Amino acid sequence: MKLYLDTTVLAALTYFKDKDVKRFSESRKLIKNCSEKKVTIVISFYSIHELFLLPLEYHDEKKARKIGLTLLKEILDIEGIEITELLSRENKIQYQEKFSMSDRTDIPHAISAYIENCDCIVTYDSHFDQISDKIDVFKPEDVPI
């Protein structure tokens, strides 16, 4: 099994772990289960970039960059995590209509998960429900592993 983790899950595991303990706990439990059952976890450079930028919404640039670096280190330290590259221009063009969503910033995540042959996208973002007919979408606590 192969799971694509969206930025919202990465943020729950790191930046918001003290602010939303329930989501942190559910996301952490999923990571543990994936490790025990040898489930592959995929993230993309889109998620890494979004996670790095997240603290800028709450802090000045200097502090935000330090926090962002810490967040990335936490995510990259997850055992067995795979990172997928940014999409090629051809892949964006080829798949953008297939994964039409109201929040266009989520489209690269959907395409990345599809190209990487992920079984599902794991997210707290309801926009992904719009493509659940093309790829399964679950919250961390609902992933069937």
DSSP file (Angstrom, degrees, kcal/mol; ACC not computed):
  #  RESIDUE AA STRUCTURE BP1 BP2  ACC     N-H-->O    O-->H-N    N-H-->O    O-->H-N    TCO  KAPPA ALPHA  PHI   PSI    X-CA   Y-CA   Z-CA
    1    1 A M              0   0    0      0, 0.0    39,-2.3     0, 0.0     2,-0.4   0.000 360.0 360.0 360.0 148.1    0.0    0.0    0.0
    2    2 A K  E     -a   40   0A   0     37,-0.2   117,-2.9   115,-0.1   118,-0.9  -0.991 360.0-165.4-137.0 124.8    1.1    3.5   -0.8
    3    3 A L  E     -ab  41 120A   0     37,-3.1    39,-3.3    -2,-0.4     2,-0.6  -0.891  11.8-147.6-113.7 139.4   -0.2    6.7    0.8
    4    4 A Y  E     -ab  42 121A   0    116,-2.3   118,-3.4    -2,-0.4     2,-0.6  -0.929  17.0-149.8-102.3 120.6    0.2   10.3   -0.3
    5    5 A L  E     - b   0 122A   0     37,-2.7    39,-0.3    -2,-0.6   118,-0.2  -0.812   9.2-146.0 -93.9 124.3    0.2   12.7    2.7
    6    6 A D    >>  -     0   0    0    116,-2.7     4,-1.6    -2,-0.6     3,-1.1  -0.367  30.7-100.7 -79.1 164.0   -1.1   16.2    2.0
    7    7 A T  H 3> S+     0   0    0      1,-0.3     4,-3.0     2,-0.2     5,-0.2   0.818 118.1  65.5 -56.7 -34.8    0.3   19.3    3.6
    8    8 A T  H 3> S+     0   0    0      1,-0.2     4,-1.6     2,-0.2    -1,-0.3   0.858 104.3  45.4 -61.3 -33.8   -2.5   19.4    6.1
    9    9 A V  H <> S+     0   0    0     -3,-1.1     4,-1.9   113,-0.3    -1,-0.2   0.895 112.0  50.9 -74.3 -41.1   -1.4   16.1    7.7
   10   10 A L  H  X S+     0   0    0     -4,-1.6     4,-0.9     1,-0.2     5,-0.3   0.895 110.9  49.6 -62.1 -38.9    2.3   17.3    7.7
   11   11 A A  H  <>S+     0   0    0     -4,-3.0     5,-2.8     1,-0.2     3,-0.4   0.880 108.5  52.7 -66.9 -38.3    1.2   20.5    9.4
   12   12 A A  H  <5S+     0   0    0     -4,-1.6    -1,-0.2    -5,-0.2    -2,-0.2   0.859 109.6  50.1 -64.0 -34.7   -0.8   18.5   12.0
   13   13 A L  H  <5S+     0   0    0     -4,-1.9    -1,-0.2    -5,-0.1    -2,-0.2   0.703 130.9   8.4 -74.7 -20.5    2.3   16.4   12.7
   14   14 A T  T ><5S+     0   0    0     -4,-0.9     3,-1.5    -3,-0.4     4,-0.3   0.614 127.9  29.9-125.1 -84.1    4.5   19.4   13.2
   15   15 A Y  T 3 5S+     0   0    0      1,-0.3     3,-0.4    -5,-0.3    -3,-0.2   0.853 127.6  36.1 -60.2 -41.0    3.4   23.0   13.4
   16   16 A F  T 3><S+     0   0    0     -5,-2.8     4,-3.0     1,-0.2     3,-0.4   0.262  81.3 111.4 -97.8  12.2    0.0   22.4   14.9
   17   17 A K  T <4 S+     0   0    0     -3,-1.5    -1,-0.2    -6,-0.3     7,-0.1   0.817  87.4  37.4 -60.3 -30.9    0.9   19.5   17.1
   18   18 A D  T  4 S+     0   0    0     -3,-0.4     3,-0.3    -4,-0.3    -1,-0.3   0.671 119.3  48.9 -90.6 -18.3    0.4   21.6   20.3
   19   19 A K  T  4 S+     0   0    0     -3,-0.4     2,-0.3     1,-0.2    -2,-0.2   0.776 122.4  28.3 -91.8 -30.0   -2.6   23.5   18.9
   20   20 A D     X  +     0   0    0     -4,-3.0     4,-2.3    -8,-0.2    -1,-0.2  -0.698  66.9 171.7-133.5  80.9   -4.6   20.5   17.6
   21   21 A V  H  > S+     0   0    0     -3,-0.3     4,-2.7    -2,-0.3     5,-0.2   0.825  75.7  57.2 -62.6 -35.2   -3.7   17.6   19.7
   22   22 A K  H  > S+     0   0    0      2,-0.2     4,-2.5     1,-0.2    -1,-0.2   0.951 110.1  42.7 -63.6 -49.3   -6.4   15.3   18.2
   23   23 A R  H  > S+     0   0    0      2,-0.2     4,-2.6     1,-0.2     5,-0.2   0.901 114.4  51.7 -64.6 -39.7   -5.2   15.7   14.7
   24   24 A F  H  X S+     0   0    0     -4,-2.3     4,-2.8    -8,-0.2     5,-0.2   0.945 111.3  47.7 -58.9 -47.7   -1.6   15.3   15.8
   25   25 A S  H  X S+     0   0    0     -4,-2.7     4,-2.2     1,-0.2    -2,-0.2   0.911 113.8  46.1 -61.3 -45.1   -2.5   12.1   17.6
   26   26 A E  H  X S+     0   0    0     -4,-2.5     4,-1.8     2,-0.2    -1,-0.2   0.896 115.1  46.8 -65.9 -40.7   -4.4   10.7   14.7
   27   27 A S  H  X S+     0   0    0     -4,-2.6     4,-2.2     2,-0.2    -2,-0.2   0.904 112.7  49.2 -68.5 -41.6   -1.6   11.6   12.2
   28   28 A R  H  X S+     0   0    0     -4,-2.8     4,-2.3    -5,-0.2    -2,-0.2   0.893 109.2  52.9 -64.2 -40.3    1.1   10.2   14.5
   29   29 A K  H  X S+     0   0    0     -4,-2.2     4,-2.6    -5,-0.2    -1,-0.2   0.898 108.1  51.2 -61.8 -41.2   -0.9    7.0   14.9
   30   30 A L  H  X S+     0   0    0     -4,-1.8     4,-2.7     2,-0.2    -2,-0.2   0.928 108.9  50.3 -62.1 -45.5   -1.1    6.6   11.1
   31   31 A I  H  X S+     0   0    0     -4,-2.2     4,-2.2     1,-0.2    -2,-0.2   0.915 111.4  48.9 -59.3 -43.6    2.7    7.1   10.7
   32   32 A K  H  X S+     0   0    0     -4,-2.3     4,-2.4     2,-0.2    -1,-0.2   0.927 111.6  48.7 -62.4 -45.4    3.3    4.5   13.4
   33   33 A N  H  X S+     0   0    0     -4,-2.6     4,-2.3     1,-0.2     6,-0.2   0.890 110.0  52.4 -62.5 -39.6    0.9    2.0   11.7
   34   34 A C  H  <>S+     0   0    0     -4,-2.7     5,-2.6     1,-0.2     4,-0.5   0.913 110.3  48.3 -62.4 -42.3    2.5    2.7    8.3
   35   35 A S  H ><5S+     0   0    0     -4,-2.2     3,-0.7     3,-0.2    -2,-0.2   0.924 113.3  46.6 -64.2 -44.7    5.9    1.9    9.8
   36   36 A E  H 3<5S+     0   0    0     -4,-2.4    -1,-0.2     1,-0.2    -2,-0.2   0.855 119.3  39.6 -66.2 -35.7    4.7   -1.3   11.4
   37   37 A K  T 3<5S-     0   0    0     -4,-2.3    -1,-0.2    -5,-0.2    -2,-0.2   0.301 110.0-117.8-100.3   9.0    2.9   -2.6    8.3
   38   38 A K  T < 5 +     0   0    0     -3,-0.7     2,-0.4    -4,-0.5    -3,-0.2   0.860  53.7 165.0  57.5  39.6    5.6   -1.4    5.9
   39   39 A V      < -     0   0    0     -5,-2.6     2,-0.3    -6,-0.2    -1,-0.2  -0.726  37.6-120.9 -85.3 134.9    3.2    1.0    4.1
   40   40 A T  E     -a    2   0A   0    -39,-2.3   -37,-3.1    -2,-0.4     2,-0.5  -0.602  21.1-155.0 -80.1 133.7    4.9    3.5    1.9
   41   41 A I  E     -ac   3  81A   0     39,-0.7    41,-3.0    -2,-0.3     2,-0.4  -0.945  10.7-166.9-110.4 126.6    4.4    7.2    2.7
   42   42 A V  E     +ac   4  82A   0    -39,-3.3   -37,-2.7    -2,-0.5     2,-0.3  -0.934  10.9 171.4-115.9 134.6    4.8    9.6   -0.2
   43   43 A I  E     - c   0  83A   0     39,-2.6    41,-2.6    -2,-0.4     2,-0.3  -0.893  19.8-138.1-128.8 166.2    5.1   13.4    0.1
   44   44 A S  E  >  - c   0  84A   0    -39,-0.3     4,-2.1    -2,-0.3     3,-0.3  -0.780  28.0-109.2-121.2 166.2    6.0   15.9   -2.6
   45   45 A F  H  > S+     0   0    0     39,-1.5     4,-2.5    -2,-0.3     5,-0.2   0.754 118.3  65.1 -63.0 -23.1    8.1   19.0   -2.9
   46   46 A Y  H  > S+     0   0    0      2,-0.2     4,-2.5     1,-0.2    -1,-0.2   0.940 105.1  42.9 -63.0 -45.6    4.7   20.9   -3.1
   47   47 A S  H  > S+     0   0    0     -3,-0.3     4,-2.8     2,-0.2     5,-0.2   0.902 112.5  52.8 -66.5 -41.2    4.0   19.8    0.5
   48   48 A I  H  X S+     0   0    0     -4,-2.1     4,-2.3     1,-0.2    -1,-0.2   0.928 112.1  45.8 -60.4 -44.7    7.5   20.5    1.6
   49   49 A H  H  X S+     0   0    0     -4,-2.5     4,-2.0     2,-0.2    -2,-0.2   0.926 113.4  48.6 -64.5 -45.6    7.3   24.0    0.2
   50   50 A E  H  X S+     0   0    0     -4,-2.5     4,-1.4     1,-0.2    -2,-0.2   0.898 112.0  49.4 -62.9 -40.5    3.9   24.7    1.7
   51   51 A L  H  < S+     0   0    0     -4,-2.8     3,-0.3     1,-0.2    -1,-0.2   0.910 109.5  51.6 -65.3 -41.6    5.0   23.4    5.1
   52   52 A F  H  < S+     0   0    0     -4,-2.3    -1,-0.2    -5,-0.2     4,-0.2   0.873 112.4  46.7 -61.4 -37.3    8.1   25.6    5.0
   53   53 A L  H >< S+     0   0    0     -4,-2.0     3,-1.7     1,-0.2     4,-0.5   0.715  89.7  87.2 -77.9 -21.5    5.9   28.7    4.2
   54   54 A L  G >< S+     0   0    0     -4,-1.4     3,-1.9     1,-0.3     4,-0.3   0.859  82.3  55.2 -50.1 -47.5    3.3   28.0    6.9
   55   55 A P  G >> S+     0   0    0      0, 0.0     4,-1.9     0, 0.0     3,-1.8   0.747  92.2  73.4 -62.5 -20.8    5.0   29.8    9.7
   56   56 A L  G <4 S+     0   0    0     -3,-1.7    -2,-0.2     1,-0.3    -3,-0.1   0.748  88.2  62.5 -63.3 -21.7    5.2   33.0    7.6
   57   57 A E  G <4 S+     0   0    0     -3,-1.9    -1,-0.3    -4,-0.5    -3,-0.1   0.666 118.4  25.2 -73.5 -15.8    1.4   33.3    8.3
   58   58 A Y  T <4 S+     0   0    0     -3,-1.8     2,-0.3    -4,-0.3    -2,-0.2   0.543 120.8  39.9-125.8 -13.4    2.1   33.7   12.0
   59   59 A H  S  < S-     0   0    0     -4,-1.9    -1,-0.1     1,-0.1     2,-0.0  -0.871  84.4 -87.2-137.8 165.8    5.7   35.0   12.4
   60   60 A D     >  -     0   0    0     -2,-0.3     4,-2.9     1,-0.1     5,-0.2  -0.310  52.8-100.0 -68.4 163.5    8.1   37.5   11.0
   61   61 A E  H  > S+     0   0    0      1,-0.2     4,-2.4     2,-0.2     5,-0.2   0.873 118.4  50.4 -57.2 -45.2   10.3   36.2    8.2
   62   62 A K  H  > S+     0   0    0      1,-0.2     4,-1.4     2,-0.2    -1,-0.2   0.943 116.8  39.7 -61.8 -49.1   13.4   35.5   10.2
   63   63 A K  H  > S+     0   0    0      1,-0.2     4,-2.5     2,-0.2    -1,-0.2   0.900 113.6  55.7 -66.9 -40.5   11.6   33.5   12.9
   64   64 A A  H  X S+     0   0    0     -4,-2.9     4,-3.1     1,-0.2    -2,-0.2   0.888 105.1  52.1 -61.0 -40.2    9.4   31.8   10.3
   65   65 A R  H  X S+     0   0    0     -4,-2.4     4,-2.1    -5,-0.2    -1,-0.2   0.892 109.9  48.7 -65.1 -38.5   12.3   30.5    8.3
   66   66 A K  H  X S+     0   0    0     -4,-1.4     4,-1.9     2,-0.2    -2,-0.2   0.929 114.5  45.3 -65.3 -44.9   13.9   29.0   11.4
   67   67 A I  H  X S+     0   0    0     -4,-2.5     4,-2.5     1,-0.2    -2,-0.2   0.934 111.0  54.1 -63.7 -45.1   10.6   27.3   12.3
   68   68 A G  H  X S+     0   0    0     -4,-3.1     4,-2.3     1,-0.2    -2,-0.2   0.891 107.4  50.4 -56.2 -42.7   10.1   26.2    8.7
   69   69 A L  H  X S+     0   0    0     -4,-2.1     4,-2.2     1,-0.2    -1,-0.2   0.906 109.7  50.7 -63.3 -41.9   13.5   24.5    8.7
   70   70 A T  H  X S+     0   0    0     -4,-1.9     4,-2.0     1,-0.2    -2,-0.2   0.904 109.4  51.3 -61.5 -42.0   12.7   22.7   12.0
   71   71 A L  H  X S+     0   0    0     -4,-2.5     4,-2.1     1,-0.2    -2,-0.2   0.921 109.4  49.8 -61.8 -44.6    9.4   21.5   10.5
   72   72 A L  H  X S+     0   0    0     -4,-2.3     4,-3.0     1,-0.2     5,-0.2   0.908 108.3  52.8 -62.5 -41.8   11.1   20.1    7.4
   73   73 A K  H  X S+     0   0    0     -4,-2.2     4,-0.9     1,-0.2    -1,-0.2   0.902 108.1  51.6 -60.3 -40.5   13.6   18.3    9.5
   74   74 A E  H  < S+     0   0    0     -4,-2.0     3,-0.4     2,-0.2    -1,-0.2   0.929 113.8  43.3 -61.6 -45.2   10.9   16.6   11.5
   75   75 A I  H >< S+     0   0    0     -4,-2.1     3,-1.9     1,-0.2    -2,-0.2   0.927 111.9  51.8 -68.2 -45.5    9.1   15.4    8.3
   76   76 A L  H 3< S+     0   0    0     -4,-3.0    -1,-0.2     1,-0.3    -2,-0.2   0.659 101.4  64.5 -68.1 -13.7   12.2   14.3    6.5
   77   77 A D  T 3< S+     0   0    0     -4,-0.9     2,-0.3    -3,-0.4    -1,-0.3   0.491  72.7 116.6 -86.1  -4.5   13.1   12.2    9.6
   78   78 A I  S X  S-     0   0    0     -3,-1.9     3,-1.6    -4,-0.2     2,-0.1  -0.505  76.8-110.4 -67.7 126.5   10.0   10.0    9.2
   79   79 A E  T 3  S+     0   0    0     -2,-0.3    -1,-0.1     1,-0.2    -2,-0.1  -0.344  93.6   4.3 -62.1 129.9   11.3    6.5    8.6
   80   80 A G  T 3  S+     0   0    0      1,-0.2   -39,-0.7    -2,-0.1    -1,-0.2   0.551  85.9 155.0  78.3   8.3   10.7    5.2    5.1
   81   81 A I  E <   -c   41   0A   0     -3,-1.6     2,-0.4    -5,-0.1    -1,-0.2  -0.442  28.5-153.0 -70.8 142.0    9.2    8.4    3.7
   82   82 A E  E     -c   42   0A   0    -41,-3.0   -39,-2.6    -2,-0.1     2,-0.5  -0.907   1.6-150.3-114.0 145.1    9.5    8.9   -0.1
   83   83 A I  E     -c   43   0A   0     -2,-0.4     2,-0.4   -41,-0.2   -39,-0.2  -0.958   6.0-153.1-118.0 130.9    9.6   12.3   -1.8
   84   84 A T  E     -c   44   0A   0    -41,-2.6   -39,-1.5    -2,-0.5     3,-0.1  -0.809  21.1-117.4-102.3 144.4    8.3   12.9   -5.3
   85   85 A E        -     0   0    0     -2,-0.4   -39,-0.1   -41,-0.2    -1,-0.1  -0.108  40.7 -78.0 -71.1 170.6    9.7   15.6   -7.5
   86   86 A L        -     0   0    0      1,-0.1    -1,-0.2   -42,-0.1     2,-0.1  -0.334  61.5 -93.0 -63.1 153.1    7.8   18.6   -8.9
   87   87 A L        -     0   0    0     -3,-0.1    -1,-0.1     1,-0.1     2,-0.1  -0.390  35.6-118.6 -71.5 144.6    5.6   17.8  -11.8
   88   88 A S     >  -     0   0    0      1,-0.1     4,-2.2    -2,-0.1     5,-0.2  -0.413  27.7-110.7 -72.8 159.4    6.9   18.2  -15.3
   89   89 A R  H  > S+     0   0    0      1,-0.2     4,-2.3     2,-0.2     5,-0.2   0.897 119.5  54.4 -56.9 -41.2    5.1   20.6  -17.6
   90   90 A E  H  > S+     0   0    0      1,-0.2     4,-2.8     2,-0.2    -1,-0.2   0.908 107.8  48.1 -62.4 -43.9    3.8   17.7  -19.6
   91   91 A N  H  > S+     0   0    0      2,-0.2     4,-2.2     1,-0.2     5,-0.2   0.888 110.0  52.6 -66.3 -38.2    2.3   16.0  -16.6
   92   92 A K  H  X S+     0   0    0     -4,-2.2     4,-1.8     2,-0.2    -2,-0.2   0.953 114.3  42.2 -59.4 -48.9    0.6   19.2  -15.5
   93   93 A I  H  < S+     0   0    0     -4,-2.3     4,-0.5     1,-0.2    -2,-0.2   0.920 114.9  50.7 -64.1 -44.8   -0.9   19.6  -18.9
   94   94 A Q  H  < S+     0   0    0     -4,-2.8     4,-0.2     1,-0.2    -1,-0.2   0.855 123.4  26.1 -63.1 -37.6   -1.9   16.0  -19.3
   95   95 A Y  H  X S+     0   0    0     -4,-2.2     4,-1.6    -5,-0.2    -1,-0.2   0.513  90.8  93.5-110.1  -5.7   -3.6   15.6  -15.9
   96   96 A Q  T  < S+     0   0    0     -4,-1.8    -1,-0.1     1,-0.2    -3,-0.1   0.858  91.2  46.4 -62.8 -34.3   -4.9   19.0  -14.9
   97   97 A E  T >4 S+     0   0    0     -4,-0.5     3,-1.1     1,-0.2    -1,-0.2   0.860 107.5  57.4 -73.7 -34.3   -8.3   18.5  -16.4
   98   98 A K  T 34 S+     0   0    0      1,-0.3    -1,-0.2    -4,-0.2    -2,-0.2   0.844 113.9  39.9 -62.7 -33.2   -8.6   15.0  -14.8
   99   99 A F  T 3< S+     0   0    0     -4,-1.6     2,-0.3     2,-0.1    -1,-0.3  -0.341  78.7 165.1-115.4  50.3   -8.1   16.5  -11.4
  100  100 A S    <   +     0   0    0     -3,-1.1     2,-0.3    30,-0.1    -3,-0.1  -0.530  11.6 168.7 -69.4 125.9  -10.2   19.7  -11.7
  101  101 A M        -     0   0    0     -2,-0.3     6,-0.1     1,-0.1    27,-0.1  -0.956  46.8-120.2-139.4 155.6  -10.7   21.1   -8.2
  102  102 A S  S    S+     0   0    0     -2,-0.3     2,-0.9    25,-0.2     3,-0.1   0.836 109.2  57.4 -66.7 -31.9  -12.0   24.4   -6.8
  103  103 A D  S >  S-     0   0    0      1,-0.2     3,-2.1    24,-0.1     4,-0.4  -0.840  73.1-168.3-100.2  98.7   -8.7   25.0   -5.0
  104  104 A R  G >  S+     0   0    0     -2,-0.9     3,-0.9     1,-0.3    -1,-0.2   0.711  79.8  70.3 -62.4 -21.5   -6.2   24.9   -7.8
  105  105 A T  G 3  S+     0   0    0      1,-0.2     4,-0.3     2,-0.2    -1,-0.3   0.695  95.3  55.9 -70.4 -15.7   -3.3   24.7   -5.4
  106  106 A D  G <> S+     0   0    0     -3,-2.1     4,-1.9     1,-0.2     3,-0.4   0.636  85.0  83.1 -87.6 -14.9   -4.3   21.2   -4.5
  107  107 A I  H <> S+     0   0    0     -3,-0.9     4,-2.7    -4,-0.4     5,-0.3   0.904  86.0  54.4 -59.3 -44.8   -4.2   19.9   -8.1
  108  108 A P  H  > S+     0   0    0      0, 0.0     4,-2.4     0, 0.0    -1,-0.2   0.859 107.7  52.2 -59.9 -31.7   -0.5   19.3   -8.1
  109  109 A H  H  > S+     0   0    0     -3,-0.4     4,-2.5    -4,-0.3    -2,-0.2   0.938 110.3  47.4 -66.0 -45.6   -0.9   17.1   -5.0
  110  110 A A  H  X S+     0   0    0     -4,-1.9     4,-2.1     1,-0.2    -1,-0.2   0.923 114.0  46.7 -62.2 -45.2   -3.6   15.1   -6.7
  111  111 A I  H  X S+     0   0    0     -4,-2.7     4,-3.0     2,-0.2     5,-0.3   0.921 111.5  51.8 -63.8 -43.8   -1.6   14.6   -9.9
  112  112 A S  H  X S+     0   0    0     -4,-2.4     4,-2.2    -5,-0.3    -2,-0.2   0.925 110.2  48.3 -59.1 -45.8    1.5   13.7   -7.9
  113  113 A A  H  <>S+     0   0    0     -4,-2.5     5,-2.7     1,-0.2    -1,-0.2   0.900 114.0  47.5 -61.6 -40.7   -0.4   11.0   -5.9
  114  114 A Y  H ><5S+     0   0    0     -4,-2.1     3,-1.5    -5,-0.2    -2,-0.2   0.933 112.2  47.4 -66.7 -47.8   -1.9    9.6   -9.1
  115  115 A I  H 3<5S+     0   0    0     -4,-3.0    -1,-0.2     1,-0.3    -2,-0.2   0.849 110.1  53.8 -63.8 -34.5    1.5    9.5  -11.0
  116  116 A E  T 3<5S-     0   0    0     -4,-2.2    -1,-0.3    -5,-0.3    -2,-0.2   0.397 113.1-120.8 -81.3   4.3    3.1    7.8   -8.0
  117  117 A N  T < 5 +     0   0    0     -3,-1.5    -3,-0.2     1,-0.2     2,-0.2   0.862  48.1 174.8  58.3  38.6    0.4    5.1   -8.0
  118  118 A C      < -     0   0    0     -5,-2.7  -115,-0.2    -6,-0.2    -1,-0.2  -0.491  34.7-138.6 -73.2 145.9   -0.7    6.0   -4.5
  119  119 A D  S    S-     0   0    0   -117,-2.9    17,-0.7     1,-0.2     2,-0.3   0.755  78.3 -10.4 -75.3 -25.2   -3.7    4.1   -3.2
  120  120 A C  E     -bd   3 136A   0   -118,-0.9  -116,-2.3    15,-0.1     2,-0.5  -0.990  61.1-113.7-163.9 166.1   -5.1    7.2   -1.6
  121  121 A I  E     -bd   4 137A   0     15,-2.5    17,-2.5    -2,-0.3     2,-0.6  -0.946  26.9-151.9-106.5 130.8   -4.5   10.8   -0.5
  122  122 A V  E     +bd   5 138A   0   -118,-3.4  -116,-2.7    -2,-0.5  -113,-0.3  -0.921  37.0 136.4-107.0 122.5   -4.5   11.4    3.2
  123  123 A T        -     0   0    0     15,-2.6    -2,-0.0    -2,-0.6  -116,-0.0  -0.980  58.2-141.9-158.6 160.4   -5.7   14.9    4.1
  124  124 A Y  S    S+     0   0    0     -2,-0.3     2,-0.6    15,-0.1    15,-0.1   0.252  76.7 105.9-105.7   5.9   -7.7   17.1    6.4
  125  125 A D    >   -     0   0    0      1,-0.1     3,-1.3     2,-0.0     4,-0.2  -0.784  59.5-156.8 -93.1 116.9   -8.6   19.3    3.3
  126  126 A S  G >  S+     0   0    0     -2,-0.6     3,-1.6     1,-0.2     4,-0.3   0.644  82.4  80.9 -69.8 -14.7  -12.2   18.8    2.1
  127  127 A H  G >  S+     0   0    0      1,-0.3     3,-1.7     2,-0.2    -1,-0.2   0.833  82.2  65.3 -59.2 -30.5  -11.3   20.1   -1.4
  128  128 A F  G X  S+     0   0    0     -3,-1.3     3,-1.8     1,-0.3    -1,-0.3   0.699  81.5  76.7 -68.8 -17.5   -9.9   16.6   -2.2
  129  129 A D  G X  S+     0   0    0     -3,-1.6     3,-1.3     1,-0.3    -1,-0.3   0.778  81.6  71.1 -60.3 -24.5  -13.4   15.1   -1.8
  130  130 A Q  G <  S+     0   0    0     -3,-1.7    -1,-0.3    -4,-0.3    -2,-0.2   0.679 105.4  36.7 -66.8 -17.6  -14.0   16.6   -5.3
  131  131 A I  G X> S+     0   0    0     -3,-1.8     3,-2.5    -4,-0.2     4,-1.7   0.194  78.7 113.9-118.0  15.3  -11.7   14.0   -6.8
  132  132 A S  T <4 S+     0   0    0     -3,-1.3     5,-0.1     1,-0.3    -2,-0.1   0.625  70.9  65.5 -66.5 -11.1  -12.6   11.0   -4.6
  133  133 A D  T 34 S+     0   0    0     -4,-0.2    -1,-0.3    -3,-0.2     3,-0.1   0.600 109.5  38.2 -80.8 -11.1  -14.1    9.3   -7.7
  134  134 A K  T <4 S+     0   0    0     -3,-2.5     2,-0.3     1,-0.4    -2,-0.2   0.698 132.4   8.3-108.9 -30.0  -10.6    9.2   -9.2
  135  135 A I  S  < S-     0   0    0     -4,-1.7    -1,-0.4   -14,-0.0   -15,-0.1  -0.975  85.7-101.2-152.3 139.5   -8.5    8.4   -6.1
  136  136 A D  E     -d  120   0A   0    -17,-0.7   -15,-2.5    -2,-0.3     2,-0.4  -0.313  34.2-159.2 -63.9 144.7   -9.5    7.5   -2.6
  137  137 A V  E     +d  121   0A   0    -17,-0.2     2,-0.3    -5,-0.1   -15,-0.2  -0.995  16.2 168.5-130.1 127.9   -9.3   10.3   -0.1
  138  138 A F  E     -d  122   0A   0    -17,-2.5   -15,-2.6    -2,-0.4     5,-0.1  -0.961  35.0-123.7-136.7 152.7   -9.1    9.7    3.7
  139  139 A K    >>  -     0   0    0     -2,-0.3     3,-2.0   -17,-0.2     4,-0.6  -0.615  46.8-103.1 -80.2 156.8   -8.5   11.6    6.9
  140  140 A P  G >4 S+     0   0    0      0, 0.0     3,-0.9     0, 0.0    -1,-0.1   0.868 122.3  53.1 -52.5 -39.4   -5.6    9.9    8.9
  141  141 A E  G 34 S+     0   0    0      1,-0.2  -114,-0.0     3,-0.0  -118,-0.0   0.628 109.5  50.4 -73.2 -11.3   -8.0    8.3   11.3
  142  142 A D  G <4 S+     0   0    0     -3,-2.0    -1,-0.2     2,-0.1   -20,-0.0   0.427  73.8 122.9-106.6  -0.6  -10.0    6.7    8.4
  143  143 A V    <<  -     0   0    0     -3,-0.9     2,-1.8    -4,-0.6   -21,-0.0  -0.466  62.3-132.9 -66.6 125.2   -7.2    5.1    6.4
  144  144 A P              0   0    0      0, 0.0    -1,-0.1     0, 0.0    -2,-0.1  -0.515 360.0 360.0 -84.3  77.3   -7.9    1.4    6.1
  145  145 A I              0   0    0     -2,-1.8    -2,-0.1  -106,-0.0    -3,-0.0   0.369 360.0 360.0-122.8 360.0   -4.6   -0.2    6.9
